[in-house]
Amino acid sequence: MYFSKNLIEFIMRSFFTFILLCCCFQWLSAQKVRSQDSIPRVARIIHQVEGDAIQFSPETPTLEQIAGAPKAFYTYYWEFDDGTYSKEKNPKHSYKSPGDYEVKLWATNHYDTGKPPSSRPKKITVTQADASANDSASMTEDFMLQRNREPMPEEDIVVIMSYKNYLNDTTNGKLFLFYNEHKYKADNFIMEDIRAYHNEKRTPKANFVYTNAIDDFEYSLLASAEKDVLNLKAKPQDSTIKTNLPLTLEESKSYYRNYEQFEFNNLKPNEERHLFFTLKTPPEMLKDTSAIISIRGVYVPDVNFDNHKVKDMEMEIVTSHDPNRMASNGTFMSYRTVRFKTLKYKIKFQNNGEGPARTIRLETDIPDMLDKSTIEVTDMYPKCDICPKEEVNYSCLDTTFTDTQAIFTFKNIYLPGSEQKNVKEYDSTKGFVTYHIKFAKDFHKQKTKSRTAIIFDKNEPIITNYSTTRFAPGISIGAKVGYNAFPDLKNSESYFLGATISPYKSYRWYWQAELLNSFHKYSDDTETTDELVDSAQGLLFLQRTTTNNSYHNVDWEIPVLVRYNINNYIGVGAGLQGMFSISEKQTQNVLVEQFEGVTDNFLMNSATYSNENKNGFTNFRTGLLVDVTAGFARIGPSIGARYVLNFKQDFSYWQFYAIWKF
């Protein structure tokens, strides 16, 4: 069929136009999607002047409810730029002095599919101040650490350090904040901002030297009698007055990698002050969610004396800001020392209902490796007594057990709901149980996980996240000696000694590498050649040459294998092996015999010749191996047998050995 040139050009132009339109449509569609995804979630600050007070309220994005979760909600944290803060949703605040202030808001979403919204500080101008306004007392203790939310990778948190003068005189003192525990390789926090409103002075980090004696004023009667330096690491510190300040600071420095130091002045009796820290959580922070990390504050109310208070604040690393959680300090442990440790678990919950909860039941999974009978409840909220065996009418916490669970039940309590009328403080709707538990007598090196079903009164259970425990691989070094039997080699004798490396006390599958130094003697088959030789007299005679080669080698065997422990006593393995001689001495003995005539009936004469040849790093050979051991398969002594199928002829062998893993 014939097409004109113009028709062909028209078809081609139409085709390319169509392709171009399709590409433009695809690009516009992508831009539309990207523009929707790039819209930031922003919480805006709304304020309204009401006389000499200002009413603040948040304008937050719509919550995207997680299917099956409790009702989504926000919690709020405000800073008013005058050294005060609030956790109410709609706080009303009076400033003591007119001026310009920069108000900050952090809104945290719970049971919502998105990230917490960002919020820009808002500058406000205060013209009507109330110099007589008294800040409401917010401290229940003389020294407190608080946070606005749990830490999450790549999210900022705010830590509030609050301190109060419990002495009878105006004082000058010091504050310390320790963070980033040494036991974690990566930093969990980066200090991003510090906000001080009472002339707290950040001081250089120098060596701690103190010379003042402890004064015996009335508060020294409360001094802690604990003198063991391990106490600072063994348990979280409360606000009990302590007396050995150099010890506290040096121990804190050995436990935490970073710290900040401040001096304050003119703190009046019963005066409360707050210091604010913004901590950035980098992507490299500890990735184990449900892990418990901590920071520590030290408060020295009077620089003239060593009396001080220590406060540890524990936090759970989270992937979402859900108030019902389970966490443990055993997310990554050393199996060698775990028998001497006690695990700590914390179950947190929040009543999100419209009314108070009277009974709260926590059904908690207990992994098989833990001993339920060793559970010890160390703290709880609402605060109450441990229930006795008989029924009582007062508030108490009861602990019962099933085959796989521990059940903690708060009885006769009052925990307000976050949706309840006249409840402004969300923290008052939260509770927790902290308990310690020991390991069972016999347990394997296995990863475990557990979670809790939280039941408020007769409502449907809320299921927490999984709290996991796992073990660091550890290193096990083994000593190995034995004998190699080469059935295809003549006069073979081979003994070896060496070392193995593998994960410490693995449960089932694991890798193992070895370096074995063997001393090997063997001979080649004897070679004999006969030939007829003409003598000078023209007579024939038989000349026989007999050659023997013997070897004295020092070999290195490098097996790499994967092993499987069938039980505590039997293990099997298979893998690859490389082998070479780091030193090889070859001795050749040659016997030359001459016989009269063409037979060997009459020996005329004989001569022996010998020569040696030495080489190094030669005779490389590879092979496959299978292996079985019997004894203590995971750690300790055992015996084993191995067959190595060598790819070089005559060098396959059996290996019989004894090994002790440490």
Secondary structure, DSSP 8 states (H G I E B T S, - for coil): ----HHHHHHHHHHHHHHHHHHHHHHHHHHHHHHHHHT---B-EEEEEEETTEEEEEEE-----B-TTSS--EEEEEEE-SSS-EE-SSS-EE--SS-EEEEEEEEEEEESBSS---B---EEEEE-S--TT-------SSSEEEEESS---TT-EEEEEEEEE--SSS-EEEEEEEEEEETTSSS-S-EEEEEEESS--EE--------------SGGGGG------TTHHHHS---S-EE--HHHHHHHHHHHEEEEEEEEEEEE-TT-EEEEEEEEE--TTS---TTBEEEEEEEEES-TTS--EEEEEEEEE--SS--SSEEEES-SSB-TTTGGG-EEEEEEEEE--SSS-BS-EEEEEE--TTEEEEEEEEEEEES--EE--SS--SS-EEEEEE-SSEEEEEEES--B--TTSTT---GGGGEEEEEEEEEE-SS--S--EEE-EEEEETTS--EE---EEE-B----EEEEEEEEEE-TTSEEEEEEEEEEEEE-TT-SSEEEEEEEEEEEEEEE---EEEEEEEE-TTS-EEEEEEEEEEEEEEEEEEEEEEEEEESSSSEEEEEEEEEEEEEEEEEEEEEEEEEEEBTSSSSEEEEEEEEEEEEESSEEEEEEEEEEEEEE-SSSEEEEEEEEEEESSTT--EEEEEEEEE-
